[in-house]
Amino acid sequence: MKVTILNERLSNALAVVGRGVASRPQLPVLANVLIRSTAGGVEILSTDLEISFRIKVGAKVREEGEVSVSGRVLSELVGTLPAGPVDLEVDKDSLVIETNGIRSMVAGMASGEYPSIPSFSGKCDIEIGVEELVEEIERVGVAVAKDDARPVLMGVLWKFEKDRIRLVATDGYRLGIGGLRLSVEKEGLSKLILPARALLELVRIVDKQEVKTVLIKFEINKQQVIFKIGEIEIVSRLLAGDFPPFEQIMPESYSTRVLVSREELTEAVKRASIFARESANIVKVKMGDNQLKVSANSPQLGSSETGIDVETEGEEVEMAFNSRYLLEYLGVVRANKVIIESEGSLKPGVFREEGEEWVHIIMPVRVQS
């Protein structure tokens, strides 16, 4: 392999694929990236066997070839090089880097040892606008489980319903439901569970790319999904298992309904959370008579209560919630007003954005009076 590539392009590409380099690899080769030159340019790949990255970079290719070298070492080295063209050449199983009188060599492995990574080919199954996709992933993603006690809860359910995809995530204490609209009904797909990690990596990447749509292809037989963002591809395994029957906990009615300012509610919860740290982050929310009160009390720290003027329907009710769950939800709300619905102090709290179909459910906490 003999290529000349701009250092800026090489550095940016390594920053992308670096997300797929295993920090504690099961196999030594998984700490490496694979660099491959073809007539069309240079490809750089990485994988930890759960998620893989591929990026195509424009370069002047004088000789085709490939090599596998340490992703960390190469990235650190490239970060020290001056701007401008860099020459890359394979010498046996090592990569030689030369520019402006600097010559470095990074030891590598035979490229044949590197795992095979599928590439995006043929037509896509779905094409989604970047803005819509990112917004829905961020909204639903706050409800994803953070530990692997139940691996299926570390994913987001994609349920295909005629001309839309229902997105669902839960950690057992809260439930986020969103959706993506499809231009045409997608046949042959029912339910898939996509790892939240892959979706969040997708959000990070599209935020830095000037693209308007993301192409998605499902390899059902291989239990894989491939995202294509411009010249970048992300390949991820689908999660196996049964997603919890979320429909069963969806309340069908409410006895109390409140319309409250998102900004005022956020500030009130933040204030109360200061005094809730020693009591499992529990804050109380009392709703009724056109008032919503958020409070917390600690014998050691003190107390806080904030009253907010709101629009209410139905009975007075007091509920207790984990303040962290409330703040994470409010952090991804786009609307100025939030609707809170409840059937009682120990029933699920239903949160909606005014004018939006998206629903977020938070289970209340039982507390002593």
C-alpha positions in Angstrom: 0.0 0.0 0.0 1.2 3.5 -0.9 -1.0 6.5 -0.5 -0.9 10.2 0.2 -3.6 11.7 2.3 -4.2 15.0 4.0 -3.4 14.8 7.7 -6.7 16.6 8.6 -8.7 13.9 6.8 -6.8 11.1 8.4 -7.1 12.6 11.8 -10.9 13.1 11.5 -11.4 9.6 10.2 -9.5 8.1 13.1 -11.6 10.1 15.5 -14.7 8.4 14.0 -13.5 4.8 13.9 -11.8 5.2 17.3 -15.2 4.8 18.8 -15.1 1.1 17.7 -11.7 0.3 19.0 -12.0 -2.0 22.0 -10.4 -0.6 25.2 -10.1 -4.1 26.7 -10.2 -6.3 23.7 -11.1 -10.0 23.8 -8.5 -10.5 21.0 -5.4 -8.4 20.4 -6.5 -7.5 16.9 -9.6 -5.7 18.2 -7.3 -3.0 19.5 -6.4 -2.2 15.9 -7.9 -0.4 13.0 -7.7 -1.7 9.5 -6.5 0.6 6.7 -7.3 -0.4 3.2 -6.4 1.4 0.0 -8.3 0.8 -3.3 -8.6 2.6 -6.6 -11.5 4.5 -5.0 -9.5 5.9 -2.1 -8.8 4.7 1.5 -11.1 2.9 3.9 -10.5 2.8 7.7 -12.4 0.3 9.8 -12.7 -0.7 13.4 -14.8 -3.2 15.4 -15.2 -4.6 18.9 -17.5 -7.3 17.5 -20.6 -5.6 18.8 -20.3 -2.4 16.8 -18.2 -1.6 13.8 -17.2 1.6 11.9 -16.2 2.2 8.3 -15.2 5.5 6.8 -14.1 6.3 3.3 -11.5 9.0 2.8 -10.3 10.7 -0.4 -6.6 10.1 -1.0 -4.1 9.7 -3.8 -3.5 5.9 -4.1 -0.3 4.8 -5.8 -0.5 1.2 -4.7 -3.4 -0.8 -3.3 -3.1 -2.8 0.0 -4.1 -3.0 3.6 -2.7 -3.2 7.1 -3.9 -3.6 10.7 -2.3 -1.3 13.3 -3.0 -0.1 16.8 -5.8 2.5 16.7 -4.7 4.3 19.8 -1.0 4.5 18.7 -1.8 5.7 15.2 -4.3 8.3 16.4 -1.9 9.7 18.9 0.9 9.8 16.4 -1.2 11.5 13.7 -2.3 14.1 16.3 1.4 15.2 16.6 2.0 15.6 12.8 1.8 19.0 11.0 -1.1 19.8 8.7 -0.6 18.8 5.1 -0.1 15.7 3.0 1.1 12.5 4.7 2.5 9.5 3.0 1.5 6.0 4.2 3.2 2.9 3.1 3.1 -0.8 4.3 6.4 -2.4 5.1 5.6 -6.1 5.8 3.0 -5.9 8.6 4.0 -2.3 9.7 2.7 1.1 8.6 5.3 3.7 7.7 4.2 7.4 8.0 6.3 10.2 6.4 5.7 13.9 6.2 8.0 17.0 6.3 11.1 15.1 7.3 9.3 13.0 9.9 9.4 9.3 9.5 7.5 7.0 11.9 6.7 3.3 11.8 3.7 1.7 13.7 4.0 -2.1 14.2 0.9 -4.0 13.1 -0.6 -7.4 12.3 -1.4 -9.3 9.2 -4.6 -7.8 7.8 -6.0 -11.3 7.2 -6.5 -11.6 11.0 -8.9 -8.7 11.1 -12.6 -9.6 11.5 -14.8 -9.2 8.4 -17.1 -6.2 8.5 -20.1 -6.1 6.2 -20.6 -3.0 4.0 -23.7 -1.2 2.9 -24.7 -2.4 -0.6 -27.9 -2.3 -2.7 -30.9 -0.3 -1.8 -31.7 0.9 1.7 -34.7 -0.4 3.7 -35.4 3.0 5.3 -34.3 6.6 4.7 -34.9 9.0 7.6 -34.2 12.7 8.0 -31.3 13.4 10.3 -33.2 16.0 12.4 -36.2 13.7 13.0 -34.1 10.7 13.8 -31.8 12.4 16.2 -34.7 14.1 18.0 -36.5 10.8 18.6 -33.4 8.9 19.6 -32.6 11.5 22.2 -36.2 11.6 23.5 -36.6 7.9 23.9 -32.9 7.2 24.8 -33.2 8.7 28.3 -35.4 5.7 29.4 -32.8 3.0 28.2 -31.4 0.9 31.0 -27.8 1.7 31.9 -26.7 -1.7 33.3 -26.7 -5.1 31.6 -28.8 -7.0 34.1 -31.3 -7.4 31.4 -29.5 -6.8 28.1 -32.7 -6.4 26.1 -33.4 -3.2 28.1 -30.2 -1.7 26.8 -31.8 -1.4 23.4 -34.6 0.5 21.8 -37.6 -1.4 20.3 -38.4 -0.5 16.7 -42.0 -1.6 16.1 -43.1 -1.2 12.5 -46.7 0.0 12.2 -47.9 0.7 8.7 -46.4 4.1 7.7 -44.4 4.7 10.9 -42.0 3.1 13.4 -42.8 3.1 17.0 -39.7 3.6 19.2 -39.8 2.3 22.8 -37.3 2.2 25.6 -37.6 1.3 29.3 -35.4 0.5 32.3 -38.2 -0.8 34.4 -38.8 2.5 36.2 -39.7 4.7 33.2 -40.9 4.2 29.7 -40.2 6.4 26.6 -42.4 6.1 23.5 -41.7 8.0 20.3 -42.0 7.5 16.6 -40.6 8.0 13.1 -42.8 8.5 10.1 -42.2 6.5 6.9 -43.0 7.8 3.4 -44.2 4.3 2.4 -45.3 1.3 4.4 -42.5 -1.1 5.0 -43.4 -4.7 4.6 -41.6 -7.7 6.0 -40.5 -6.0 9.2 -42.3 -6.3 12.5 -40.2 -5.8 15.6 -36.4 -5.2 16.0 -34.4 -4.3 19.1 -31.5 -1.9 18.2 -28.7 -1.4 20.8 -28.9 2.0 22.4 -25.1 2.3 22.1 -25.3 2.1 18.3 -28.1 4.7 18.1 -26.2 7.1 20.4 -23.0 6.7 18.3 -25.1 7.5 15.3 -26.3 10.7 17.0 -22.7 11.8 17.8 -21.6 11.2 14.2 -24.5 12.9 12.3 -24.0 16.0 14.6 -20.6 16.5 12.9 -21.6 15.6 9.3 -23.3 17.8 6.7 -25.9 15.2 5.7 -29.7 15.5 5.6 -30.7 11.8 5.7 -29.5 8.5 7.2 -29.8 5.3 5.1 -30.7 2.2 7.1 -30.4 -1.4 6.0 -31.4 -4.4 8.1 -29.6 -7.7 7.6 -32.2 -9.9 9.3 -30.5 -13.2 8.5 -27.3 -12.0 10.1 -29.1 -10.1 12.9 -27.4 -6.9 11.9 -28.3 -3.3 11.1 -26.2 -0.9 8.9 -26.4 2.9 9.1 -24.9 4.9 6.3 -24.2 8.6 7.0 -22.4 10.1 4.0 -19.1 8.2 3.7 -19.5 6.7 7.2 -21.1 3.4 8.0 -22.0 2.0 11.4 -22.7 -1.8 11.7 -24.3 -3.1 14.8 -25.7 -6.4 16.0 -29.4 -6.5 16.8 -30.4 -7.5 20.3 -32.1 -10.9 20.8 -34.9 -11.4 23.3 -38.4 -10.4 24.1 -39.1 -6.7 24.8 -41.4 -6.1 27.8 -45.1 -5.7 26.8 -45.1 -2.0 27.3 -48.7 -1.6 26.2 -49.9 -3.2 29.4 -48.8 -0.3 31.6 -50.1 2.4 29.4 -52.9 4.1 31.4 -56.2 4.5 29.4 -57.6 7.4 31.4 -56.7 9.9 34.1 -58.3 11.4 37.2 -55.9 14.4 37.3 -54.4 16.4 34.4 -52.1 19.4 34.6 -50.6 21.8 32.0 -47.4 23.3 33.3 -44.5 25.4 31.9 -41.5 23.2 31.1 -39.0 25.8 32.2 -40.8 26.5 35.6 -41.1 22.8 36.3 -37.5 22.2 35.5 -36.3 24.9 37.8 -38.6 23.7 40.6 -37.3 20.1 40.4 -33.7 21.3 40.2 -34.2 23.3 43.4 -35.9 20.5 45.2 -33.3 18.0 44.1 -30.7 19.8 46.2 -32.5 18.7 49.3 -33.4 15.2 48.0 -29.8 13.9 47.7 -29.9 12.1 51.1 -33.4 10.6 50.4 -32.8 8.6 47.2 -33.4 11.7 45.1 -37.1 11.7 45.9 -39.2 14.8 45.4 -42.9 15.3 45.9 -45.2 16.7 43.3 -48.6 17.9 44.4 -51.2 18.9 41.8 -54.6 20.5 42.2 -56.6 23.7 42.3 -54.5 25.3 39.6 -51.3 24.9 41.6 -48.4 22.5 41.2 -46.0 22.2 44.2 -42.6 20.6 44.0 -41.0 19.9 47.4 -38.2 18.0 49.1 -37.2 17.7 52.8 -34.0 16.6 54.5 -33.5 16.7 58.3 -29.7 17.3 57.6 -29.9 19.7 54.6 -33.2 21.6 54.9 -36.2 21.8 52.6 -37.6 23.5 49.5 -41.1 24.0 48.1 -41.9 25.8 44.9 -45.5 26.6 43.8 -46.3 27.0 40.1 -49.5 28.4 38.6 -50.9 25.7 36.3 -54.1 24.6 34.5 -55.6 21.6 36.2 -58.4 19.2 35.6 -59.8 16.6 38.1 -58.8 15.6 41.6 -56.0 16.8 43.8 -53.1 14.3 43.9 -49.6 14.0 45.4 -47.0 11.8 43.9 -43.3 11.2 44.6 -40.7 10.8 41.9 -37.0 10.3 41.4 -35.8 13.8 40.6 -33.1 12.5 38.2 -35.8 10.8 36.1 -37.8 14.0 36.0 -34.8 16.2 35.0 -33.6 13.7 32.3 -37.1 13.8 30.8 -37.4 17.5 30.9 -33.9 17.9 29.4 -35.1 16.4 26.1 -38.5 18.2 25.9 -38.8 20.6 23.1 -42.2 22.2 23.8 -42.8 25.1 26.2 -45.6 23.3 28.0 -45.7 19.8 29.6 -48.9 17.8 30.3 -48.9 15.6 33.4 -51.6 13.0 33.8 -52.3 10.6 36.7 -54.9 8.1 38.0 -53.6 8.3 41.5 -50.6 8.7 43.8 -49.2 5.2 43.1 -50.2 5.0 39.5 -47.8 5.7 36.6 -47.2 9.4 35.9 -47.8 10.2 32.2 -45.9 13.1 30.7 -46.6 14.5 27.3 -45.4 17.5 25.3 -48.2 19.9 24.4 -49.2 19.1 20.8 -46.9 16.1 20.5 -47.8 12.4 20.3 -44.6 11.4 22.2 -45.3 9.9 25.7 -43.0 9.4 28.7 -44.1 7.4 31.7 -42.3 7.5 35.1 -43.3 5.2 37.9 -43.9 6.9 41.2 -42.2 6.1 44.5 -44.1 4.9 47.6 -43.2 7.1 50.5 -44.4 7.4 54.1 -46.8 10.3 54.8 
